[in-house]
């Protein structure tokens, strides 16, 4: 049961992490939305920036993704 409780606590922090990365998240969302026929790797750089931001925010908040 400890694993479930720690997972729930970690999931509760996700909105904070996403909020801290709102600029890169917005850039990624704009890239995805602008094309009606998106293909793999069309928004790769935006996704990588968003992912790196989330990883860094998780480290700062002492949690993991």
HTML snippet that shows the backbone in 3Dmol.js (N, CA, C, O; Angstrom):
<script src="https://3Dmol.org/build/3Dmol-min.js"></script>
<div id="view" style="width:600px;height:400px;position:relative"></div>
<script>
const pdb = `
ATOM      1  N   UNK A   1       0.812  -1.192   0.000  1.00  0.00           N
ATOM      2  CA  UNK A   1       0.000   0.000   0.000  1.00  0.00           C
ATOM      3  C   UNK A   1       0.863   1.266   0.000  1.00  0.00           C
ATOM      4  O   UNK A   1       0.416   2.320  -0.453  1.00  0.00           O
ATOM      5  N   UNK A   2       2.089   1.167   0.504  1.00  0.00           N
ATOM      6  CA  UNK A   2       2.974   2.328   0.496  1.00  0.00           C
ATOM      7  C   UNK A   2       3.298   2.767  -0.922  1.00  0.00           C
ATOM      8  O   UNK A   2       3.418   3.961  -1.198  1.00  0.00           O
ATOM      9  N   UNK A   3       3.438   1.808  -1.813  1.00  0.00           N
ATOM     10  CA  UNK A   3       3.740   2.147  -3.203  1.00  0.00           C
ATOM     11  C   UNK A   3       2.589   2.937  -3.827  1.00  0.00           C
ATOM     12  O   UNK A   3       2.812   3.885  -4.579  1.00  0.00           O
ATOM     13  N   UNK A   4       1.382   2.546  -3.514  1.00  0.00           N
ATOM     14  CA  UNK A   4       0.212   3.244  -4.049  1.00  0.00           C
ATOM     15  C   UNK A   4       0.138   4.661  -3.485  1.00  0.00           C
ATOM     16  O   UNK A   4      -0.122   5.612  -4.221  1.00  0.00           O
ATOM     17  N   UNK A   5       0.364   4.796  -2.198  1.00  0.00           N
ATOM     18  CA  UNK A   5       0.313   6.121  -1.575  1.00  0.00           C
ATOM     19  C   UNK A   5       1.404   7.040  -2.110  1.00  0.00           C
ATOM     20  O   UNK A   5       1.158   8.224  -2.341  1.00  0.00           O
ATOM     21  N   UNK A   6       2.603   6.510  -2.308  1.00  0.00           N
ATOM     22  CA  UNK A   6       3.681   7.350  -2.840  1.00  0.00           C
ATOM     23  C   UNK A   6       3.407   7.728  -4.297  1.00  0.00           C
ATOM     24  O   UNK A   6       3.739   8.834  -4.724  1.00  0.00           O
ATOM     25  N   UNK A   7       2.806   6.820  -5.055  1.00  0.00           N
ATOM     26  CA  UNK A   7       2.450   7.134  -6.442  1.00  0.00           C
ATOM     27  C   UNK A   7       1.374   8.218  -6.486  1.00  0.00           C
ATOM     28  O   UNK A   7       1.432   9.116  -7.326  1.00  0.00           O
ATOM     29  N   UNK A   8       0.414   8.139  -5.602  1.00  0.00           N
ATOM     30  CA  UNK A   8      -0.635   9.169  -5.545  1.00  0.00           C
ATOM     31  C   UNK A   8      -0.048  10.527  -5.176  1.00  0.00           C
ATOM     32  O   UNK A   8      -0.413  11.549  -5.756  1.00  0.00           O
ATOM     33  N   UNK A   9       0.856  10.528  -4.215  1.00  0.00           N
ATOM     34  CA  UNK A   9       1.496  11.782  -3.804  1.00  0.00           C
ATOM     35  C   UNK A   9       2.293  12.370  -4.967  1.00  0.00           C
ATOM     36  O   UNK A   9       2.285  13.583  -5.180  1.00  0.00           O
ATOM     37  N   UNK A  10       2.974  11.517  -5.711  1.00  0.00           N
ATOM     38  CA  UNK A  10       3.752  11.970  -6.864  1.00  0.00           C
ATOM     39  C   UNK A  10       2.828  12.537  -7.945  1.00  0.00           C
ATOM     40  O   UNK A  10       3.136  13.567  -8.545  1.00  0.00           O
ATOM     41  N   UNK A  11       1.711  11.877  -8.193  1.00  0.00           N
ATOM     42  CA  UNK A  11       0.767  12.342  -9.213  1.00  0.00           C
ATOM     43  C   UNK A  11       0.134  13.678  -8.837  1.00  0.00           C
ATOM     44  O   UNK A  11      -0.201  14.476  -9.712  1.00  0.00           O
ATOM     45  N   UNK A  12      -0.030  13.922  -7.539  1.00  0.00           N
ATOM     46  CA  UNK A  12      -0.586  15.201  -7.097  1.00  0.00           C
ATOM     47  C   UNK A  12       0.332  16.368  -7.430  1.00  0.00           C
ATOM     48  O   UNK A  12      -0.126  17.506  -7.522  1.00  0.00           O
ATOM     49  N   UNK A  13       1.615  16.102  -7.611  1.00  0.00           N
ATOM     50  CA  UNK A  13       2.580  17.159  -7.928  1.00  0.00           C
ATOM     51  C   UNK A  13       2.639  17.472  -9.423  1.00  0.00           C
ATOM     52  O   UNK A  13       3.208  18.496  -9.803  1.00  0.00           O
ATOM     53  N   UNK A  14       2.080  16.640 -10.267  1.00  0.00           N
ATOM     54  CA  UNK A  14       2.184  16.831 -11.713  1.00  0.00           C
ATOM     55  C   UNK A  14       1.612  18.166 -12.196  1.00  0.00           C
ATOM     56  O   UNK A  14       2.238  18.809 -13.039  1.00  0.00           O
ATOM     57  N   UNK A  15       0.456  18.610 -11.702  1.00  0.00           N
ATOM     58  CA  UNK A  15      -0.037  19.920 -12.164  1.00  0.00           C
ATOM     59  C   UNK A  15       0.935  21.062 -11.864  1.00  0.00           C
ATOM     60  O   UNK A  15       1.026  22.016 -12.636  1.00  0.00           O
ATOM     61  N   UNK A  16       1.648  20.971 -10.765  1.00  0.00           N
ATOM     62  CA  UNK A  16       2.640  21.991 -10.421  1.00  0.00           C
ATOM     63  C   UNK A  16       3.783  21.959 -11.429  1.00  0.00           C
ATOM     64  O   UNK A  16       4.251  23.007 -11.874  1.00  0.00           O
ATOM     65  N   UNK A  17       4.228  20.770 -11.785  1.00  0.00           N
ATOM     66  CA  UNK A  17       5.319  20.634 -12.751  1.00  0.00           C
ATOM     67  C   UNK A  17       4.914  21.183 -14.116  1.00  0.00           C
ATOM     68  O   UNK A  17       5.685  21.892 -14.762  1.00  0.00           O
ATOM     69  N   UNK A  18       3.715  20.854 -14.543  1.00  0.00           N
ATOM     70  CA  UNK A  18       3.235  21.329 -15.843  1.00  0.00           C
ATOM     71  C   UNK A  18       3.079  22.852 -15.818  1.00  0.00           C
ATOM     72  O   UNK A  18       3.384  23.523 -16.804  1.00  0.00           O
ATOM     73  N   UNK A  19       2.610  23.391 -14.705  1.00  0.00           N
ATOM     74  CA  UNK A  19       2.462  24.849 -14.590  1.00  0.00           C
ATOM     75  C   UNK A  19       3.815  25.546 -14.662  1.00  0.00           C
ATOM     76  O   UNK A  19       3.922  26.636 -15.224  1.00  0.00           O
ATOM     77  N   UNK A  20       4.833  24.934 -14.106  1.00  0.00           N
ATOM     78  CA  UNK A  20       6.164  25.524 -14.157  1.00  0.00           C
ATOM     79  C   UNK A  20       6.730  25.512 -15.575  1.00  0.00           C
ATOM     80  O   UNK A  20       7.625  26.295 -15.892  1.00  0.00           O
ATOM     81  N   UNK A  21       6.221  24.640 -16.414  1.00  0.00           N
ATOM     82  CA  UNK A  21       6.703  24.521 -17.799  1.00  0.00           C
ATOM     83  C   UNK A  21       5.654  25.005 -18.795  1.00  0.00           C
ATOM     84  O   UNK A  21       5.585  24.503 -19.916  1.00  0.00           O
ATOM     85  N   UNK A  22       4.858  25.956 -18.401  1.00  0.00           N
ATOM     86  CA  UNK A  22       3.748  26.387 -19.252  1.00  0.00           C
ATOM     87  C   UNK A  22       4.212  27.000 -20.572  1.00  0.00           C
ATOM     88  O   UNK A  22       3.527  26.853 -21.584  1.00  0.00           O
ATOM     89  N   UNK A  23       5.340  27.673 -20.586  1.00  0.00           N
ATOM     90  CA  UNK A  23       5.806  28.296 -21.840  1.00  0.00           C
ATOM     91  C   UNK A  23       6.216  27.243 -22.862  1.00  0.00           C
ATOM     92  O   UNK A  23       5.831  27.322 -24.029  1.00  0.00           O
ATOM     93  N   UNK A  24       6.996  26.259 -22.426  1.00  0.00           N
ATOM     94  CA  UNK A  24       7.416  25.217 -23.370  1.00  0.00           C
ATOM     95  C   UNK A  24       6.242  24.308 -23.720  1.00  0.00           C
ATOM     96  O   UNK A  24       6.161  23.799 -24.838  1.00  0.00           O
ATOM     97  N   UNK A  25       5.339  24.104 -22.773  1.00  0.00           N
ATOM     98  CA  UNK A  25       4.142  23.318 -23.047  1.00  0.00           C
ATOM     99  C   UNK A  25       3.247  23.993 -24.069  1.00  0.00           C
ATOM    100  O   UNK A  25       2.676  23.338 -24.941  1.00  0.00           O
ATOM    101  N   UNK A  26       3.130  25.302 -23.954  1.00  0.00           N
ATOM    102  CA  UNK A  26       2.333  26.070 -24.908  1.00  0.00           C
ATOM    103  C   UNK A  26       2.948  26.013 -26.300  1.00  0.00           C
ATOM    104  O   UNK A  26       2.233  25.874 -27.293  1.00  0.00           O
ATOM    105  N   UNK A  27       4.259  26.118 -26.374  1.00  0.00           N
ATOM    106  CA  UNK A  27       4.940  26.040 -27.675  1.00  0.00           C
ATOM    107  C   UNK A  27       4.711  24.674 -28.316  1.00  0.00           C
ATOM    108  O   UNK A  27       4.487  24.582 -29.523  1.00  0.00           O
ATOM    109  N   UNK A  28       4.767  23.620 -27.516  1.00  0.00           N
ATOM    110  CA  UNK A  28       4.529  22.270 -28.034  1.00  0.00           C
ATOM    111  C   UNK A  28       3.077  22.124 -28.502  1.00  0.00           C
ATOM    112  O   UNK A  28       2.819  21.569 -29.570  1.00  0.00           O
ATOM    113  N   UNK A  29       2.145  22.619 -27.709  1.00  0.00           N
ATOM    114  CA  UNK A  29       0.730  22.523 -28.076  1.00  0.00           C
ATOM    115  C   UNK A  29       0.443  23.297 -29.364  1.00  0.00           C
ATOM    116  O   UNK A  29      -0.307  22.826 -30.218  1.00  0.00           O
ATOM    117  N   UNK A  30       1.033  24.469 -29.500  1.00  0.00           N
ATOM    118  CA  UNK A  30       0.843  25.256 -30.731  1.00  0.00           C
ATOM    119  C   UNK A  30       1.352  24.499 -31.950  1.00  0.00           C
ATOM    120  O   UNK A  30       0.718  24.505 -33.005  1.00  0.00           O
ATOM    121  N   UNK A  31       2.481  23.858 -31.800  1.00  0.00           N
ATOM    122  CA  UNK A  31       3.054  23.096 -32.911  1.00  0.00           C
ATOM    123  C   UNK A  31       2.131  21.946 -33.309  1.00  0.00           C
ATOM    124  O   UNK A  31       1.923  21.693 -34.496  1.00  0.00           O
ATOM    125  N   UNK A  32       1.584  21.258 -32.323  1.00  0.00           N
ATOM    126  CA  UNK A  32       0.705  20.120 -32.600  1.00  0.00           C
ATOM    127  C   UNK A  32      -0.594  20.591 -33.247  1.00  0.00           C
ATOM    128  O   UNK A  32      -1.099  19.955 -34.172  1.00  0.00           O
ATOM    129  N   UNK A  33      -1.131  21.703 -32.758  1.00  0.00           N
ATOM    130  CA  UNK A  33      -2.422  22.189 -33.245  1.00  0.00           C
ATOM    131  C   UNK A  33      -2.340  22.764 -34.659  1.00  0.00           C
ATOM    132  O   UNK A  33      -3.313  22.692 -35.409  1.00  0.00           O
ATOM    133  N   UNK A  34      -1.202  23.328 -35.028  1.00  0.00           N
ATOM    134  CA  UNK A  34      -1.128  24.045 -36.307  1.00  0.00           C
ATOM    135  C   UNK A  34      -1.263  23.141 -37.529  1.00  0.00           C
ATOM    136  O   UNK A  34      -1.538  23.637 -38.621  1.00  0.00           O
ATOM    137  N   UNK A  35      -1.081  21.849 -37.378  1.00  0.00           N
ATOM    138  CA  UNK A  35      -1.190  20.942 -38.513  1.00  0.00           C
ATOM    139  C   UNK A  35      -2.336  19.964 -38.290  1.00  0.00           C
ATOM    140  O   UNK A  35      -2.443  19.345 -37.231  1.00  0.00           O
ATOM    141  N   UNK A  36      -3.184  19.833 -39.293  1.00  0.00           N
ATOM    142  CA  UNK A  36      -4.284  18.880 -39.172  1.00  0.00           C
ATOM    143  C   UNK A  36      -3.831  17.458 -39.498  1.00  0.00           C
ATOM    144  O   UNK A  36      -4.541  16.494 -39.210  1.00  0.00           O
ATOM    145  N   UNK A  37      -2.657  17.331 -40.094  1.00  0.00           N
ATOM    146  CA  UNK A  37      -2.131  16.017 -40.453  1.00  0.00           C
ATOM    147  C   UNK A  37      -0.707  15.903 -39.911  1.00  0.00           C
ATOM    148  O   UNK A  37       0.258  15.905 -40.675  1.00  0.00           O
ATOM    149  N   UNK A  38      -0.588  15.806 -38.605  1.00  0.00           N
ATOM    150  CA  UNK A  38       0.729  15.787 -37.966  1.00  0.00           C
ATOM    151  C   UNK A  38       1.391  14.426 -38.167  1.00  0.00           C
ATOM    152  O   UNK A  38       0.739  13.383 -38.124  1.00  0.00           O
ATOM    153  N   UNK A  39       2.678  14.468 -38.382  1.00  0.00           N
ATOM    154  CA  UNK A  39       3.457  13.241 -38.572  1.00  0.00           C
ATOM    155  C   UNK A  39       4.476  13.120 -37.456  1.00  0.00           C
ATOM    156  O   UNK A  39       4.752  14.079 -36.734  1.00  0.00           O
ATOM    157  N   UNK A  40       5.020  11.943 -37.331  1.00  0.00           N
ATOM    158  CA  UNK A  40       6.040  11.703 -36.319  1.00  0.00           C
ATOM    159  C   UNK A  40       7.205  12.677 -36.521  1.00  0.00           C
ATOM    160  O   UNK A  40       7.630  12.933 -37.647  1.00  0.00           O
ATOM    161  N   UNK A  41       7.697  13.197 -35.438  1.00  0.00           N
ATOM    162  CA  UNK A  41       8.841  14.114 -35.395  1.00  0.00           C
ATOM    163  C   UNK A  41       8.552  15.508 -35.953  1.00  0.00           C
ATOM    164  O   UNK A  41       9.483  16.299 -36.108  1.00  0.00           O
ATOM    165  N   UNK A  42       7.294  15.834 -36.260  1.00  0.00           N
ATOM    166  CA  UNK A  42       6.977  17.189 -36.721  1.00  0.00           C
ATOM    167  C   UNK A  42       7.268  18.223 -35.634  1.00  0.00           C
ATOM    168  O   UNK A  42       7.715  19.330 -35.934  1.00  0.00           O
ATOM    169  N   UNK A  43       7.021  17.872 -34.399  1.00  0.00           N
ATOM    170  CA  UNK A  43       7.213  18.805 -33.279  1.00  0.00           C
ATOM    171  C   UNK A  43       8.250  18.263 -32.298  1.00  0.00           C
ATOM    172  O   UNK A  43       8.148  18.467 -31.089  1.00  0.00           O
ATOM    173  N   UNK A  44       9.233  17.579 -32.834  1.00  0.00           N
ATOM    174  CA  UNK A  44      10.217  16.912 -31.982  1.00  0.00           C
ATOM    175  C   UNK A  44      10.980  17.893 -31.093  1.00  0.00           C
ATOM    176  O   UNK A  44      11.155  17.633 -29.903  1.00  0.00           O
ATOM    177  N   UNK A  45      11.431  19.002 -31.644  1.00  0.00           N
ATOM    178  CA  UNK A  45      12.221  19.941 -30.837  1.00  0.00           C
ATOM    179  C   UNK A  45      11.374  20.562 -29.731  1.00  0.00           C
ATOM    180  O   UNK A  45      11.854  20.740 -28.612  1.00  0.00           O
ATOM    181  N   UNK A  46      10.116  20.895 -30.035  1.00  0.00           N
ATOM    182  CA  UNK A  46       9.230  21.454 -29.018  1.00  0.00           C
ATOM    183  C   UNK A  46       8.950  20.432 -27.924  1.00  0.00           C
ATOM    184  O   UNK A  46       8.913  20.774 -26.743  1.00  0.00           O
ATOM    185  N   UNK A  47       8.751  19.165 -28.325  1.00  0.00           N
ATOM    186  CA  UNK A  47       8.511  18.122 -27.337  1.00  0.00           C
ATOM    187  C   UNK A  47       9.731  17.921 -26.445  1.00  0.00           C
ATOM    188  O   UNK A  47       9.597  17.792 -25.228  1.00  0.00           O
ATOM    189  N   UNK A  48      10.912  17.894 -27.041  1.00  0.00           N
ATOM    190  CA  UNK A  48      12.137  17.713 -26.256  1.00  0.00           C
ATOM    191  C   UNK A  48      12.325  18.857 -25.262  1.00  0.00           C
ATOM    192  O   UNK A  48      12.723  18.629 -24.120  1.00  0.00           O
ATOM    193  N   UNK A  49      12.042  20.080 -25.691  1.00  0.00           N
ATOM    194  CA  UNK A  49      12.140  21.220 -24.781  1.00  0.00           C
ATOM    195  C   UNK A  49      11.163  21.080 -23.619  1.00  0.00           C
ATOM    196  O   UNK A  49      11.522  21.342 -22.471  1.00  0.00           O
ATOM    197  N   UNK A  50       9.936  20.671 -23.909  1.00  0.00           N
ATOM    198  CA  UNK A  50       8.921  20.479 -22.871  1.00  0.00           C
ATOM    199  C   UNK A  50       9.331  19.356 -21.922  1.00  0.00           C
ATOM    200  O   UNK A  50       9.219  19.489 -20.704  1.00  0.00           O
ATOM    201  N   UNK A  51       9.801  18.264 -22.484  1.00  0.00           N
ATOM    202  CA  UNK A  51      10.231  17.127 -21.661  1.00  0.00           C
ATOM    203  C   UNK A  51      11.388  17.518 -20.745  1.00  0.00           C
ATOM    204  O   UNK A  51      11.381  17.190 -19.559  1.00  0.00           O
ATOM    205  N   UNK A  52      12.375  18.214 -21.291  1.00  0.00           N
ATOM    206  CA  UNK A  52      13.514  18.644 -20.477  1.00  0.00           C
ATOM    207  C   UNK A  52      13.081  19.586 -19.366  1.00  0.00           C
ATOM    208  O   UNK A  52      13.596  19.515 -18.250  1.00  0.00           O
ATOM    209  N   UNK A  53      12.147  20.456 -19.663  1.00  0.00           N
ATOM    210  CA  UNK A  53      11.627  21.361 -18.643  1.00  0.00           C
ATOM    211  C   UNK A  53      10.944  20.570 -17.527  1.00  0.00           C
ATOM    212  O   UNK A  53      11.146  20.860 -16.348  1.00  0.00           O
ATOM    213  N   UNK A  54      10.141  19.579 -17.891  1.00  0.00           N
ATOM    214  CA  UNK A  54       9.461  18.762 -16.883  1.00  0.00           C
ATOM    215  C   UNK A  54      10.458  18.000 -16.019  1.00  0.00           C
ATOM    216  O   UNK A  54      10.284  17.913 -14.803  1.00  0.00           O
ATOM    217  N   UNK A  55      11.489  17.455 -16.628  1.00  0.00           N
ATOM    218  CA  UNK A  55      12.509  16.717 -15.876  1.00  0.00           C
ATOM    219  C   UNK A  55      13.215  17.647 -14.900  1.00  0.00           C
ATOM    220  O   UNK A  55      13.432  17.289 -13.742  1.00  0.00           O
ATOM    221  N   UNK A  56      13.576  18.843 -15.364  1.00  0.00           N
ATOM    222  CA  UNK A  56      14.243  19.806 -14.487  1.00  0.00           C
ATOM    223  C   UNK A  56      13.325  20.274 -13.366  1.00  0.00           C
ATOM    224  O   UNK A  56      13.765  20.424 -12.227  1.00  0.00           O
ATOM    225  N   UNK A  57      12.062  20.503 -13.677  1.00  0.00           N
ATOM    226  CA  UNK A  57      11.102  20.913 -12.648  1.00  0.00           C
ATOM    227  C   UNK A  57      10.910  19.802 -11.623  1.00  0.00           C
ATOM    228  O   UNK A  57      10.779  20.074 -10.429  1.00  0.00           O
ATOM    229  N   UNK A  58      10.894  18.558 -12.079  1.00  0.00           N
ATOM    230  CA  UNK A  58      10.751  17.434 -11.156  1.00  0.00           C
ATOM    231  C   UNK A  58      11.948  17.350 -10.218  1.00  0.00           C
ATOM    232  O   UNK A  58      11.788  17.082  -9.028  1.00  0.00           O
ATOM    233  N   UNK A  59      13.138  17.578 -10.747  1.00  0.00           N
ATOM    234  CA  UNK A  59      14.334  17.554  -9.892  1.00  0.00           C
ATOM    235  C   UNK A  59      14.283  18.673  -8.860  1.00  0.00           C
ATOM    236  O   UNK A  59      14.621  18.462  -7.696  1.00  0.00           O
ATOM    237  N   UNK A  60      13.860  19.864  -9.284  1.00  0.00           N
ATOM    238  CA  UNK A  60      13.774  20.992  -8.354  1.00  0.00           C
ATOM    239  C   UNK A  60      12.749  20.735  -7.252  1.00  0.00           C
ATOM    240  O   UNK A  60      12.928  21.176  -6.117  1.00  0.00           O
ATOM    241  N   UNK A  61      11.674  20.019  -7.590  1.00  0.00           N
ATOM    242  CA  UNK A  61      10.619  19.725  -6.625  1.00  0.00           C
ATOM    243  C   UNK A  61      10.832  18.393  -5.911  1.00  0.00           C
ATOM    244  O   UNK A  61       9.970  17.930  -5.164  1.00  0.00           O
ATOM    245  N   UNK A  62      11.981  17.792  -6.148  1.00  0.00           N
ATOM    246  CA  UNK A  62      12.368  16.536  -5.498  1.00  0.00           C
ATOM    247  C   UNK A  62      11.320  15.441  -5.677  1.00  0.00           C
ATOM    248  O   UNK A  62      10.901  14.782  -4.725  1.00  0.00           O
ATOM    249  N   UNK A  63      10.916  15.274  -6.931  1.00  0.00           N
ATOM    250  CA  UNK A  63      10.007  14.192  -7.290  1.00  0.00           C
ATOM    251  C   UNK A  63      10.503  13.587  -8.591  1.00  0.00           C
ATOM    252  O   UNK A  63      11.485  14.057  -9.166  1.00  0.00           O
ATOM    253  N   UNK A  64       9.843  12.570  -9.045  1.00  0.00           N
ATOM    254  CA  UNK A  64      10.219  11.955 -10.313  1.00  0.00           C
ATOM    255  C   UNK A  64       8.989  11.834 -11.184  1.00  0.00           C
ATOM    256  O   UNK A  64       7.857  11.871 -10.701  1.00  0.00           O
ATOM    257  N   UNK A  65       9.225  11.692 -12.459  1.00  0.00           N
ATOM    258  CA  UNK A  65       8.110  11.570 -13.400  1.00  0.00           C
ATOM    259  C   UNK A  65       7.712  10.138 -13.569  1.00  0.00           C
ATOM    260  O   UNK A  65       6.787   9.840 -14.326  1.00  0.00           O
TER     261      UNK A  65
END
`;
const viewer = $3Dmol.createViewer("view");
viewer.addModel(pdb, "pdb");
viewer.setStyle({}, {cartoon: {color: "spectrum"}});
viewer.zoomTo();
viewer.render();
</script>
